Amino acid sequence: MNLPGRYKLPTGKALKCKMLLYGLKQSAFVWHEMISGWLLEHGFENLNTDDVTFKKETTKPDGTVSKLLLTIHLDDAIVATNDDEYY
């Protein structure tokens, strides 16, 4: 990463990124940790079969069960549901 403009980094000094940059090796791991935490806080549960698939089930007042499956891989996602309102 280069400094903008005419800025020069003194010899023996380094820059520290305060945010993750897309494309760094650690970015995918930290993104997964953040999105997984958010999903778990909002009622999703992680499937034991893998770390990227989450499900959420809600029983409606009429007794029907709404299901939502969400698989996230880096910046792509697949959603499957049996309920139009969920989708």
PyMOL commands that place a pseudoatom at each C-alpha (Angstrom):
pseudoatom trace, name=CA, resn=MET, resi=1, chain=A, elem=C, hetatm=0, pos=[0.000, 0.000, 0.000]
pseudoatom trace, name=CA, resn=ASN, resi=2, chain=A, elem=C, hetatm=0, pos=[1.429, 3.377, -0.988]
pseudoatom trace, name=CA, resn=LEU, resi=3, chain=A, elem=C, hetatm=0, pos=[0.877, 6.625, 0.850]
pseudoatom trace, name=CA, resn=PRO, resi=4, chain=A, elem=C, hetatm=0, pos=[-1.151, 9.206, -1.049]
pseudoatom trace, name=CA, resn=GLY, resi=5, chain=A, elem=C, hetatm=0, pos=[0.485, 12.147, -2.764]
pseudoatom trace, name=CA, resn=ARG, resi=6, chain=A, elem=C, hetatm=0, pos=[3.959, 13.214, -1.725]
pseudoatom trace, name=CA, resn=TYR, resi=7, chain=A, elem=C, hetatm=0, pos=[3.890, 11.637, 1.739]
pseudoatom trace, name=CA, resn=LYS, resi=8, chain=A, elem=C, hetatm=0, pos=[6.947, 9.544, 2.565]
pseudoatom trace, name=CA, resn=LEU, resi=9, chain=A, elem=C, hetatm=0, pos=[7.217, 6.933, 5.276]
pseudoatom trace, name=CA, resn=PRO, resi=10, chain=A, elem=C, hetatm=0, pos=[10.321, 7.356, 7.459]
pseudoatom trace, name=CA, resn=THR, resi=11, chain=A, elem=C, hetatm=0, pos=[12.808, 4.480, 7.385]
pseudoatom trace, name=CA, resn=GLY, resi=12, chain=A, elem=C, hetatm=0, pos=[12.005, 1.821, 9.952]
pseudoatom trace, name=CA, resn=LYS, resi=13, chain=A, elem=C, hetatm=0, pos=[8.357, 2.867, 10.288]
pseudoatom trace, name=CA, resn=ALA, resi=14, chain=A, elem=C, hetatm=0, pos=[5.256, 0.965, 9.204]
pseudoatom trace, name=CA, resn=LEU, resi=15, chain=A, elem=C, hetatm=0, pos=[1.582, 1.756, 8.720]
pseudoatom trace, name=CA, resn=LYS, resi=16, chain=A, elem=C, hetatm=0, pos=[-1.150, 0.013, 10.672]
pseudoatom trace, name=CA, resn=CYS, resi=17, chain=A, elem=C, hetatm=0, pos=[-4.538, -0.445, 9.021]
pseudoatom trace, name=CA, resn=LYS, resi=18, chain=A, elem=C, hetatm=0, pos=[-7.455, 0.422, 11.268]
pseudoatom trace, name=CA, resn=MET, resi=19, chain=A, elem=C, hetatm=0, pos=[-9.917, -1.310, 8.965]
pseudoatom trace, name=CA, resn=LEU, resi=20, chain=A, elem=C, hetatm=0, pos=[-9.734, -4.513, 6.988]
pseudoatom trace, name=CA, resn=LEU, resi=21, chain=A, elem=C, hetatm=0, pos=[-9.168, -4.062, 3.309]
pseudoatom trace, name=CA, resn=TYR, resi=22, chain=A, elem=C, hetatm=0, pos=[-10.903, -6.239, 0.742]
pseudoatom trace, name=CA, resn=GLY, resi=23, chain=A, elem=C, hetatm=0, pos=[-8.468, -8.821, -0.542]
pseudoatom trace, name=CA, resn=LEU, resi=24, chain=A, elem=C, hetatm=0, pos=[-6.353, -9.259, 2.581]
pseudoatom trace, name=CA, resn=LYS, resi=25, chain=A, elem=C, hetatm=0, pos=[-6.087, -12.809, 3.915]
pseudoatom trace, name=CA, resn=GLN, resi=26, chain=A, elem=C, hetatm=0, pos=[-7.680, -11.840, 7.242]
pseudoatom trace, name=CA, resn=SER, resi=27, chain=A, elem=C, hetatm=0, pos=[-10.623, -9.992, 5.676]
pseudoatom trace, name=CA, resn=ALA, resi=28, chain=A, elem=C, hetatm=0, pos=[-12.726, -13.067, 4.965]
pseudoatom trace, name=CA, resn=PHE, resi=29, chain=A, elem=C, hetatm=0, pos=[-12.248, -14.439, 8.487]
pseudoatom trace, name=CA, resn=VAL, resi=30, chain=A, elem=C, hetatm=0, pos=[-13.188, -11.175, 10.197]
pseudoatom trace, name=CA, resn=TRP, resi=31, chain=A, elem=C, hetatm=0, pos=[-16.175, -10.662, 7.864]
pseudoatom trace, name=CA, resn=HIS, resi=32, chain=A, elem=C, hetatm=0, pos=[-17.417, -14.177, 8.682]
pseudoatom trace, name=CA, resn=GLU, resi=33, chain=A, elem=C, hetatm=0, pos=[-17.030, -13.548, 12.421]
pseudoatom trace, name=CA, resn=MET, resi=34, chain=A, elem=C, hetatm=0, pos=[-18.960, -10.276, 12.164]
pseudoatom trace, name=CA, resn=ILE, resi=35, chain=A, elem=C, hetatm=0, pos=[-21.848, -11.582, 10.027]
pseudoatom trace, name=CA, resn=SER, resi=36, chain=A, elem=C, hetatm=0, pos=[-22.111, -14.812, 12.062]
pseudoatom trace, name=CA, resn=GLY, resi=37, chain=A, elem=C, hetatm=0, pos=[-22.370, -12.824, 15.276]
pseudoatom trace, name=CA, resn=TRP, resi=38, chain=A, elem=C, hetatm=0, pos=[-25.082, -10.601, 13.831]
pseudoatom trace, name=CA, resn=LEU, resi=39, chain=A, elem=C, hetatm=0, pos=[-27.105, -13.577, 12.565]
pseudoatom trace, name=CA, resn=LEU, resi=40, chain=A, elem=C, hetatm=0, pos=[-26.867, -15.373, 15.912]
pseudoatom trace, name=CA, resn=GLU, resi=41, chain=A, elem=C, hetatm=0, pos=[-27.998, -12.209, 17.737]
pseudoatom trace, name=CA, resn=HIS, resi=42, chain=A, elem=C, hetatm=0, pos=[-31.043, -12.045, 15.457]
pseudoatom trace, name=CA, resn=GLY, resi=43, chain=A, elem=C, hetatm=0, pos=[-32.374, -15.537, 16.078]
pseudoatom trace, name=CA, resn=PHE, resi=44, chain=A, elem=C, hetatm=0, pos=[-30.531, -17.599, 13.488]
pseudoatom trace, name=CA, resn=GLU, resi=45, chain=A, elem=C, hetatm=0, pos=[-28.794, -20.810, 14.462]
pseudoatom trace, name=CA, resn=ASN, resi=46, chain=A, elem=C, hetatm=0, pos=[-25.683, -22.211, 12.838]
pseudoatom trace, name=CA, resn=LEU, resi=47, chain=A, elem=C, hetatm=0, pos=[-26.041, -25.674, 11.328]
pseudoatom trace, name=CA, resn=ASN, resi=48, chain=A, elem=C, hetatm=0, pos=[-23.610, -28.242, 12.677]
pseudoatom trace, name=CA, resn=THR, resi=49, chain=A, elem=C, hetatm=0, pos=[-22.803, -29.483, 9.173]
pseudoatom trace, name=CA, resn=ASP, resi=50, chain=A, elem=C, hetatm=0, pos=[-20.814, -26.372, 8.231]
pseudoatom trace, name=CA, resn=ASP, resi=51, chain=A, elem=C, hetatm=0, pos=[-19.982, -22.895, 9.477]
pseudoatom trace, name=CA, resn=VAL, resi=52, chain=A, elem=C, hetatm=0, pos=[-21.552, -20.965, 6.612]
pseudoatom trace, name=CA, resn=THR, resi=53, chain=A, elem=C, hetatm=0, pos=[-25.191, -22.117, 6.730]
pseudoatom trace, name=CA, resn=PHE, resi=54, chain=A, elem=C, hetatm=0, pos=[-27.720, -20.635, 9.119]
pseudoatom trace, name=CA, resn=LYS, resi=55, chain=A, elem=C, hetatm=0, pos=[-31.401, -21.336, 9.669]
pseudoatom trace, name=CA, resn=LYS, resi=56, chain=A, elem=C, hetatm=0, pos=[-34.275, -19.555, 11.332]
pseudoatom trace, name=CA, resn=GLU, resi=57, chain=A, elem=C, hetatm=0, pos=[-37.690, -20.987, 12.071]
pseudoatom trace, name=CA, resn=THR, resi=58, chain=A, elem=C, hetatm=0, pos=[-40.699, -19.013, 13.277]
pseudoatom trace, name=CA, resn=THR, resi=59, chain=A, elem=C, hetatm=0, pos=[-44.144, -20.332, 14.161]
pseudoatom trace, name=CA, resn=LYS, resi=60, chain=A, elem=C, hetatm=0, pos=[-46.921, -18.010, 13.045]
pseudoatom trace, name=CA, resn=PRO, resi=61, chain=A, elem=C, hetatm=0, pos=[-50.157, -17.468, 15.004]
pseudoatom trace, name=CA, resn=ASP, resi=62, chain=A, elem=C, hetatm=0, pos=[-52.002, -19.771, 12.580]
pseudoatom trace, name=CA, resn=GLY, resi=63, chain=A, elem=C, hetatm=0, pos=[-49.607, -22.637, 13.442]
pseudoatom trace, name=CA, resn=THR, resi=64, chain=A, elem=C, hetatm=0, pos=[-47.593, -22.669, 10.217]
pseudoatom trace, name=CA, resn=VAL, resi=65, chain=A, elem=C, hetatm=0, pos=[-43.824, -22.745, 10.478]
pseudoatom trace, name=CA, resn=SER, resi=66, chain=A, elem=C, hetatm=0, pos=[-41.779, -20.332, 8.391]
pseudoatom trace, name=CA, resn=LYS, resi=67, chain=A, elem=C, hetatm=0, pos=[-38.255, -21.509, 7.591]
pseudoatom trace, name=CA, resn=LEU, resi=68, chain=A, elem=C, hetatm=0, pos=[-35.322, -19.606, 6.184]
pseudoatom trace, name=CA, resn=LEU, resi=69, chain=A, elem=C, hetatm=0, pos=[-31.962, -21.080, 5.169]
pseudoatom trace, name=CA, resn=LEU, resi=70, chain=A, elem=C, hetatm=0, pos=[-29.044, -18.763, 4.465]
pseudoatom trace, name=CA, resn=THR, resi=71, chain=A, elem=C, hetatm=0, pos=[-25.636, -19.809, 3.176]
pseudoatom trace, name=CA, resn=ILE, resi=72, chain=A, elem=C, hetatm=0, pos=[-22.892, -17.191, 3.064]
pseudoatom trace, name=CA, resn=HIS, resi=73, chain=A, elem=C, hetatm=0, pos=[-19.546, -17.640, 1.342]
pseudoatom trace, name=CA, resn=LEU, resi=74, chain=A, elem=C, hetatm=0, pos=[-17.326, -14.538, 1.363]
pseudoatom trace, name=CA, resn=ASP, resi=75, chain=A, elem=C, hetatm=0, pos=[-19.478, -11.903, -0.363]
pseudoatom trace, name=CA, resn=ASP, resi=76, chain=A, elem=C, hetatm=0, pos=[-22.039, -14.279, -1.923]
pseudoatom trace, name=CA, resn=ALA, resi=77, chain=A, elem=C, hetatm=0, pos=[-25.205, -15.656, -0.355]
pseudoatom trace, name=CA, resn=ILE, resi=78, chain=A, elem=C, hetatm=0, pos=[-27.979, -18.113, -1.166]
pseudoatom trace, name=CA, resn=VAL, resi=79, chain=A, elem=C, hetatm=0, pos=[-31.369, -17.793, 0.526]
pseudoatom trace, name=CA, resn=ALA, resi=80, chain=A, elem=C, hetatm=0, pos=[-34.125, -20.418, 0.575]
pseudoatom trace, name=CA, resn=THR, resi=81, chain=A, elem=C, hetatm=0, pos=[-37.468, -19.951, 2.298]
pseudoatom trace, name=CA, resn=ASN, resi=82, chain=A, elem=C, hetatm=0, pos=[-41.015, -21.231, 2.298]
pseudoatom trace, name=CA, resn=ASP, resi=83, chain=A, elem=C, hetatm=0, pos=[-42.483, -17.852, 3.232]
pseudoatom trace, name=CA, resn=ASP, resi=84, chain=A, elem=C, hetatm=0, pos=[-42.873, -14.835, 0.947]
pseudoatom trace, name=CA, resn=GLU, resi=85, chain=A, elem=C, hetatm=0, pos=[-42.825, -12.411, 3.914]
pseudoatom trace, name=CA, resn=TYR, resi=86, chain=A, elem=C, hetatm=0, pos=[-39.508, -13.853, 5.118]
pseudoatom trace, name=CA, resn=TYR, resi=87, chain=A, elem=C, hetatm=0, pos=[-38.003, -13.472, 1.704]
for i in range(1, 87): cmd.bond("trace and resi %d" % i, "trace and resi %d" % (i + 1))
show_as sticks, trace
zoom trace
